[in-house]
Amino acid sequence: MTTDQDLPMDGPSATALFAAKGIDVTPNKDRGVIKVVKRQGLDGEGPMIGDKVTVHYTGKLLTGKKFDSSRDRKEPFSFNVGRGQVLKAWDIGVLTMQVGEVSTFLCKQEYAYGASGNASKIPPGASVMFEMELLSIDGEKLTTDGGIFRRIKVKGEGYSNPNEGGTVDVHLEGRCDGRLFDCRDVSFIVGQGEDQGVPLGVDRAMDKMQRGECCLLYLKPNYGFGSKGKPEYKVGPDKDILYEVNLKDFKRAKESWEMDLDEKLNLAGEVKNKGNQYFKAGLYHQAVIQYQRIISWLEMECGFGVEQQKTINDHVLTAHLNLALCFLRLNEFSQAVENCNKVIDLDDSNEKALFRRGEARLLRNEFSLAMADFQKVLQVNPSNQAARAQISICQNRIKEHHEQDKKIYGNMFQKFAEQDDKVFFFSQK
């Protein structure tokens, strides 16, 4: 393991070391970041842009004075490399490293703390040195559930990204267990990749890519081919898959603020039909995407005439009801309740919303709340036999729950009584 003492301790020795052994790692070769490898890393891929990297580092001035060290804090530091979250020298330098490598970097002020320095620690215009050890590399997490990780091989151009409803032209290469099963150029509408056999995870990554970007997408089964697999590709059920995606070109769809109400209403009808098509095919995640588009366009629209406002509200209400049903199928019960609440805010006697909220609450073991919803359904429609059946289920669950509580607390009190008897017995001796 390298130590702080391994760093050059003064300006002349630093300059001599980096002049003799250093490599210029700056893209434009202006010697702004010079690297000296102190310990070779493991063979294998280094970080790619966007990867989450974890490092240990020690920073020193050329006088040898230490100004910062993760080792002193005994806490490594993590960041997404190449995203401008850290000093420019770090983004450049870490991208040249491998896991386990220890290197020292001499960094000019324009790649470090700039002309103004950093308060009392870094003098204005100072060059600095960093010793860095790359501990680990993880892909960039694109979803909160960790279902999609991205590693960028080639950075894209510009600052624009595809959006929902836009058209993308991509080259795809899909692999499973190292075997290439999909290699093609394909165009598809973002949010409707399923129509071209594009996995959900690839579709969902599009709005985070830039023109010309080439990336690797690591997909968990729920973002790949799921529990059914893909027989035509000879990919079995519940398999992790890897896609290399090259975004060659794209055309953005109109944003909400670029459309008038008539355009939104016309599109809402088309998108609802597409969502219904996905729902009937059991593609609930894809259906959710479509219904959420309708809400994003229309939920905040107001101030129109009575007829227009009714049409808007009908579209929004239907979209929320459909979302609630999708989330029930996906076992995301809190989301189902949330969408039902949106409907009930618009129509407090909506039979479907009350029933679906009751189903979600029952599945969350909120038996009393669920029963109250089913009872409201019967107030709206006394002939709803499904609601009556659900009330019976709620009553049975409540009874079972009470009996379990009695048993648990009965055993608990029995144990307390036995312990009290023992204490009393021994105290009499």
C-alpha positions as CSV (number, residue, x, y, z in Angstrom):
1,M,0.0,0.0,0.0
2,T,1.3,3.4,-0.9
3,T,1.6,6.1,1.8
4,D,1.6,9.9,2.0
5,Q,5.3,9.9,2.2
6,D,5.5,8.4,-1.3
7,L,4.3,11.8,-2.7
8,P,7.0,14.3,-3.8
9,M,7.7,16.6,-0.9
10,D,8.7,19.8,-2.6
11,G,8.4,21.7,-5.9
12,P,11.7,20.8,-7.6
13,S,11.4,17.1,-6.8
14,A,7.8,17.0,-8.0
15,T,8.8,18.7,-11.2
16,A,11.7,16.3,-11.7
17,L,9.6,13.2,-11.0
18,F,6.8,14.1,-13.3
19,A,9.2,15.3,-16.0
20,A,11.0,12.0,-15.9
21,K,8.2,9.5,-15.5
22,G,5.0,11.4,-16.1
23,I,2.4,10.9,-18.9
24,D,0.3,13.7,-20.1
25,V,-3.3,12.4,-19.8
26,T,-5.2,15.6,-20.9
27,P,-7.3,15.2,-24.0
28,N,-5.6,18.2,-25.7
29,K,-2.1,17.3,-24.5
30,D,-1.4,20.7,-22.8
31,R,0.3,18.9,-19.8
32,G,-2.4,20.2,-17.5
33,V,-2.7,16.7,-15.8
34,I,0.5,14.6,-15.6
35,K,0.2,11.0,-14.3
36,V,2.8,8.8,-12.7
37,V,1.6,5.2,-12.0
38,K,2.8,4.0,-8.6
39,R,1.1,0.6,-8.5
40,Q,-0.5,-1.1,-11.5
41,G,-4.1,-2.1,-11.3
42,L,-5.9,-5.2,-12.2
43,D,-6.2,-6.2,-15.9
44,G,-9.7,-5.3,-17.2
45,E,-11.8,-2.4,-18.3
46,G,-11.3,1.0,-16.6
47,P,-14.1,3.4,-15.8
48,M,-16.4,4.8,-18.5
49,I,-18.1,8.2,-18.4
50,G,-21.0,8.2,-15.9
51,D,-19.6,5.2,-13.9
52,K,-19.8,5.5,-10.1
53,V,-16.2,5.2,-8.9
54,T,-15.0,4.9,-5.3
55,V,-11.5,6.2,-4.5
56,H,-9.1,7.0,-1.7
57,Y,-7.1,10.2,-2.3
58,T,-4.6,12.5,-0.7
59,G,-4.1,16.1,-1.9
60,K,-0.9,18.1,-1.4
61,L,0.5,21.4,-2.4
62,L,3.9,21.3,-4.2
63,T,5.5,22.4,-0.9
64,G,4.5,19.0,0.5
65,K,1.7,20.4,2.7
66,K,-1.3,18.1,2.8
67,F,-4.6,19.9,2.4
68,D,-7.1,16.9,2.2
69,S,-7.2,13.1,2.6
70,S,-9.9,10.6,2.5
71,R,-7.5,8.2,4.3
72,D,-7.3,10.5,7.3
73,R,-11.1,10.3,7.5
74,K,-11.0,6.5,6.9
75,E,-13.8,7.0,4.5
76,P,-13.5,6.5,0.7
77,F,-15.1,9.0,-1.7
78,S,-17.6,8.1,-4.5
79,F,-18.7,10.1,-7.5
80,N,-19.9,9.7,-11.1
81,V,-16.8,10.1,-13.3
82,G,-16.9,12.5,-16.3
83,R,-20.0,14.3,-15.0
84,G,-18.4,17.4,-13.7
85,Q,-19.1,16.5,-10.0
86,V,-15.4,16.9,-9.0
87,L,-12.3,18.7,-10.1
88,K,-11.6,18.5,-13.9
89,A,-8.3,16.8,-13.1
90,W,-10.1,14.0,-11.3
91,D,-12.5,13.4,-14.1
92,I,-9.6,13.2,-16.6
93,G,-7.3,11.2,-14.3
94,V,-9.6,8.6,-13.0
95,L,-10.8,7.7,-16.5
96,T,-7.2,6.5,-17.2
97,M,-7.1,4.1,-14.2
98,Q,-7.9,0.5,-13.4
99,V,-9.3,-1.0,-10.2
100,G,-6.5,-1.4,-7.6
101,E,-4.2,1.1,-9.4
102,V,-2.5,3.9,-7.3
103,S,-1.3,6.9,-9.3
104,T,-0.1,10.4,-8.6
105,F,-1.3,13.3,-10.6
106,L,0.3,16.7,-11.0
107,C,-2.6,19.2,-11.8
108,K,-2.2,22.7,-13.1
109,Q,-4.5,25.3,-11.6
110,E,-6.9,25.4,-14.6
111,Y,-7.6,21.7,-14.0
112,A,-7.8,22.0,-10.2
113,Y,-8.8,25.0,-8.1
114,G,-8.3,27.8,-10.7
115,A,-6.9,31.2,-10.4
116,S,-8.6,32.0,-7.2
117,G,-7.6,28.8,-5.3
118,N,-9.7,27.6,-2.4
119,A,-10.0,29.8,0.7
120,S,-7.1,29.3,3.1
121,K,-6.1,25.8,1.9
122,I,-5.1,26.4,-1.8
123,P,-3.2,29.5,-2.8
124,P,-4.4,31.4,-5.9
125,G,-3.2,29.8,-9.1
126,A,-1.5,26.9,-7.4
127,S,-0.7,23.6,-9.0
128,V,-1.5,20.6,-6.8
129,M,-0.8,16.9,-6.5
130,F,-3.2,14.1,-5.8
131,E,-2.4,10.5,-5.0
132,M,-5.4,8.4,-5.9
133,E,-6.3,4.7,-5.5
134,L,-9.2,3.4,-7.5
135,L,-11.1,1.0,-5.3
136,S,-14.2,0.0,-7.4
137,I,-16.2,0.8,-10.5
138,D,-20.0,0.5,-10.8
139,G,-22.2,1.4,-13.7
140,E,-24.4,4.5,-13.6
141,K,-27.8,3.6,-12.1
142,L,-30.6,4.9,-14.3
143,T,-33.5,3.6,-12.2
144,T,-34.1,3.7,-8.5
145,D,-34.7,0.0,-8.3
146,G,-31.3,-0.8,-9.9
147,G,-32.9,-2.4,-12.9
148,I,-30.8,-0.5,-15.5
149,F,-27.1,0.3,-15.3
150,R,-25.3,2.3,-18.0
151,R,-21.7,2.5,-19.0
152,I,-20.8,5.0,-21.7
153,K,-18.2,3.9,-24.2
154,V,-18.4,7.0,-26.4
155,K,-19.8,10.3,-25.2
156,G,-22.5,11.8,-27.3
157,E,-22.7,15.4,-28.7
158,G,-24.6,18.4,-27.6
159,Y,-27.1,18.8,-24.7
160,S,-30.3,17.6,-26.3
161,N,-31.9,14.2,-25.6
162,P,-34.7,12.2,-27.2
163,N,-38.1,12.6,-25.4
164,E,-41.2,10.6,-24.9
165,G,-42.9,10.2,-28.3
166,G,-39.8,11.2,-30.2
167,T,-38.3,8.9,-32.9
168,V,-34.8,7.4,-32.5
169,D,-32.5,5.6,-34.9
170,V,-30.2,3.2,-33.1
171,H,-27.9,0.3,-33.6
172,L,-28.4,-2.5,-31.1
173,E,-26.3,-5.5,-30.1
174,G,-27.9,-7.7,-27.4
175,R,-26.0,-10.3,-25.4
176,C,-26.9,-12.9,-22.8
177,D,-24.2,-15.0,-21.1
178,G,-21.7,-13.6,-23.6
179,R,-23.7,-14.8,-26.6
180,L,-24.8,-12.3,-29.3
181,F,-28.6,-12.7,-29.9
182,D,-29.6,-9.4,-31.4
183,C,-27.7,-7.2,-33.9
184,R,-29.6,-4.7,-36.0
185,D,-30.4,-1.1,-36.9
186,V,-33.8,-0.1,-35.8
187,S,-36.0,3.0,-35.5
188,F,-38.8,3.3,-32.9
189,I,-40.9,5.8,-31.0
190,V,-39.6,6.4,-27.4
191,G,-42.2,4.8,-25.1
192,Q,-43.2,2.3,-27.8
193,G,-40.0,0.3,-28.3
194,E,-42.0,-2.9,-27.6
195,D,-43.5,-2.5,-31.1
196,Q,-40.1,-3.2,-32.6
197,G,-39.1,-5.9,-30.1
198,V,-36.9,-3.4,-28.2
199,P,-36.6,-4.3,-24.5
200,L,-38.2,-1.9,-21.9
201,G,-34.8,-1.1,-20.4
202,V,-33.4,0.1,-23.7
203,D,-36.5,2.2,-24.4
204,R,-36.3,3.8,-20.9
205,A,-32.6,4.8,-21.3
206,M,-33.3,6.8,-24.5
207,D,-34.1,10.1,-22.8
208,K,-30.8,10.0,-21.1
209,M,-28.7,9.5,-24.2
210,Q,-27.2,12.1,-26.6
211,R,-26.7,11.9,-30.4
212,G,-23.7,9.8,-31.2
213,E,-23.5,8.2,-27.8
214,C,-22.5,4.5,-27.5
215,C,-23.3,2.9,-24.2
216,L,-23.7,-0.5,-22.5
217,L,-27.0,-1.1,-20.8
218,Y,-27.1,-3.9,-18.1
219,L,-30.7,-4.9,-17.8
220,K,-32.3,-6.9,-15.0
221,P,-35.1,-9.3,-16.1
222,N,-38.0,-6.9,-15.4
223,Y,-36.4,-4.5,-17.9
224,G,-35.3,-7.2,-20.3
225,F,-37.4,-10.2,-21.3
226,G,-38.9,-10.9,-17.9
227,S,-40.2,-14.3,-16.6
228,K,-41.2,-15.4,-20.2
229,G,-37.8,-14.9,-21.7
230,K,-37.5,-14.5,-25.5
231,P,-37.7,-17.9,-27.2
232,E,-36.9,-16.5,-30.7
233,Y,-33.6,-15.2,-29.3
234,K,-33.1,-18.4,-27.3
235,V,-33.0,-16.3,-24.1
236,G,-34.5,-18.1,-21.1
237,P,-36.7,-16.7,-18.4
238,D,-35.5,-14.3,-15.7
239,K,-32.1,-13.6,-17.5
240,D,-30.0,-10.6,-17.1
241,I,-29.1,-9.2,-20.5
242,L,-26.6,-6.7,-21.9
243,Y,-27.3,-4.3,-24.8
244,E,-24.8,-2.1,-26.6
245,V,-26.7,0.9,-27.9
246,N,-25.5,3.4,-30.4
247,L,-27.8,6.4,-30.8
248,K,-27.2,7.5,-34.4
249,D,-29.9,10.1,-34.6
250,F,-33.3,11.2,-33.2
251,K,-36.2,13.6,-33.7
252,R,-37.9,15.0,-30.7
253,A,-41.6,15.1,-30.3
254,K,-43.4,18.3,-29.5
255,E,-43.4,19.2,-25.8
256,S,-46.6,19.9,-24.0
257,W,-46.1,23.7,-24.1
258,E,-45.6,23.5,-27.9
259,M,-49.1,22.0,-28.5
260,D,-52.5,23.6,-28.3
261,L,-55.5,21.9,-26.6
262,D,-56.9,20.3,-29.7
263,E,-53.5,18.7,-30.5
264,K,-53.3,17.4,-26.9
265,L,-56.8,15.9,-27.0
266,N,-56.2,14.2,-30.4
267,L,-53.0,12.7,-29.2
268,A,-54.5,11.7,-25.9
269,G,-57.0,9.5,-27.7
270,E,-54.3,7.8,-29.8
271,V,-52.0,7.3,-26.7
272,K,-54.9,5.9,-24.7
273,N,-55.5,3.3,-27.4
274,K,-51.8,2.4,-27.4
275,G,-51.9,2.0,-23.6
276,N,-54.9,-0.2,-23.8
277,Q,-53.2,-2.3,-26.4
278,Y,-50.2,-2.8,-24.1
279,F,-52.5,-3.5,-21.1
280,K,-54.4,-6.3,-23.0
281,A,-51.0,-7.9,-23.9
282,G,-50.0,-7.9,-20.2
283,L,-47.3,-5.2,-20.9
284,Y,-48.2,-3.1,-17.8
285,H,-45.0,-1.1,-17.6
286,Q,-45.4,0.0,-21.3
287,A,-49.1,0.8,-20.6
288,V,-48.1,3.0,-17.7
289,I,-45.8,5.1,-19.9
290,Q,-48.7,5.9,-22.3
291,Y,-51.3,6.8,-19.6
292,Q,-48.8,9.0,-17.8
293,R,-48.2,11.0,-21.0
294,I,-51.9,11.9,-21.1
295,I,-51.8,13.1,-17.5
296,S,-48.6,15.2,-18.2
297,W,-50.4,16.9,-21.0
298,L,-53.8,17.5,-19.5
299,E,-53.8,17.4,-15.7
300,M,-53.0,21.1,-15.3
301,E,-55.2,22.4,-18.1
302,C,-58.0,24.6,-16.8
303,G,-60.0,27.8,-17.6
304,F,-61.8,26.4,-20.7
305,G,-65.5,26.2,-21.4
306,V,-67.8,23.6,-19.7
307,E,-67.7,21.1,-22.6
308,Q,-64.0,21.3,-23.1
309,Q,-63.2,21.1,-19.4
310,K,-65.4,18.0,-19.2
311,T,-63.5,16.4,-22.0
312,I,-60.2,17.2,-20.4
313,N,-61.4,15.8,-17.0
314,D,-62.7,12.6,-18.6
315,H,-59.3,12.0,-20.2
316,V,-57.4,12.6,-17.0
317,L,-59.9,10.6,-14.9
318,T,-59.7,7.6,-17.3
319,A,-55.9,7.8,-17.4
320,H,-55.7,7.7,-13.6
321,L,-58.1,4.8,-13.4
322,N,-56.1,2.8,-16.0
323,L,-52.9,3.6,-14.1
324,A,-54.4,2.3,-10.9
325,L,-55.3,-1.0,-12.6
326,C,-51.8,-1.3,-14.1
327,F,-50.2,-0.7,-10.7
328,L,-52.5,-3.3,-9.1
329,R,-51.2,-5.8,-11.7
330,L,-47.6,-4.7,-11.0
331,N,-48.1,-5.1,-7.2
332,E,-47.3,-1.4,-6.7
333,F,-50.2,-0.8,-4.3
334,S,-49.2,2.6,-3.0
335,Q,-49.1,3.9,-6.6
336,A,-52.6,2.4,-7.2
337,V,-54.0,4.1,-4.1
338,E,-52.4,7.4,-5.2
339,N,-54.1,7.3,-8.7
340,C,-57.4,6.3,-7.2
341,N,-57.2,9.3,-4.9
342,K,-56.7,11.5,-7.9
343,V,-59.9,10.2,-9.4
344,I,-61.9,10.5,-6.2
345,D,-60.7,14.1,-5.9
346,L,-62.5,14.7,-9.2
347,D,-65.4,12.4,-8.6
348,D,-65.9,11.3,-5.0
349,S,-68.5,8.6,-6.0
350,N,-66.5,7.0,-8.8
351,E,-67.3,3.3,-8.4
352,K,-64.2,2.0,-10.2
353,A,-61.8,4.2,-8.2
354,L,-63.4,3.2,-4.9
355,F,-63.3,-0.5,-5.8
356,R,-59.6,-0.4,-7.0
357,R,-58.5,1.6,-4.0
358,G,-60.2,-1.0,-1.8
359,E,-58.4,-3.8,-3.7
360,A,-55.0,-2.0,-3.2
361,R,-55.7,-1.4,0.5
362,L,-56.7,-5.0,1.0
363,L,-53.5,-6.2,-0.6
364,R,-51.6,-3.8,1.7
365,N,-53.4,-5.5,4.7
366,E,-55.3,-2.3,5.5
367,F,-58.5,-4.3,6.1
368,S,-60.6,-1.6,7.8
369,L,-59.8,1.0,5.2
370,A,-60.4,-1.5,2.4
371,M,-63.8,-2.5,3.8
372,A,-64.8,1.2,4.1
373,D,-64.0,1.6,0.4
374,F,-66.1,-1.4,-0.6
375,Q,-69.0,-0.2,1.6
376,K,-68.9,3.1,-0.3
377,V,-69.0,1.2,-3.6
378,L,-72.3,-0.4,-2.4
379,Q,-73.6,3.0,-1.5
380,V,-73.0,4.1,-5.1
381,N,-74.2,0.8,-6.6
382,P,-76.0,-1.6,-4.2
383,S,-76.0,-4.4,-6.9
384,N,-72.2,-4.6,-7.0
385,Q,-71.7,-8.2,-5.9
386,A,-67.9,-8.1,-6.2
387,A,-67.8,-5.4,-3.5
388,R,-70.0,-7.6,-1.3
389,A,-67.6,-10.5,-1.7
390,Q,-64.7,-8.3,-0.9
391,I,-66.4,-7.0,2.3
392,S,-66.7,-10.6,3.4
393,I,-63.0,-11.2,2.8
394,C,-62.2,-8.0,4.8
395,Q,-64.3,-9.1,7.7
396,N,-62.6,-12.6,7.7
397,R,-59.2,-11.0,7.6
398,I,-60.0,-8.6,10.4
399,K,-61.3,-11.6,12.5
400,E,-58.2,-13.6,11.7
401,H,-56.0,-10.7,12.6
402,H,-57.7,-10.2,16.0
403,E,-57.4,-13.9,16.8
404,Q,-53.7,-13.9,16.0
405,D,-53.3,-10.8,18.3
406,K,-55.2,-12.6,21.1
407,K,-53.0,-15.6,20.7
408,I,-49.7,-13.6,20.6
409,Y,-50.7,-11.4,23.6
410,G,-52.2,-14.4,25.5
411,N,-48.9,-16.3,25.2
412,M,-47.0,-13.1,26.2
413,F,-49.1,-12.6,29.3
414,Q,-48.8,-16.3,30.2
415,K,-45.0,-16.0,30.0
416,F,-45.1,-12.9,32.2
417,A,-47.3,-14.7,34.7
418,E,-44.9,-17.6,34.8
419,Q,-41.9,-15.3,35.3
420,D,-43.8,-13.5,38.2
421,D,-44.5,-16.9,39.8
422,K,-40.9,-17.8,39.7
423,V,-39.8,-14.5,41.2
424,F,-42.3,-14.9,44.0
425,F,-41.3,-18.5,44.6
426,F,-37.6,-17.7,44.9
427,S,-38.3,-14.6,47.0
428,Q,-40.0,-16.8,49.6
429,K,-37.0,-19.1,50.2
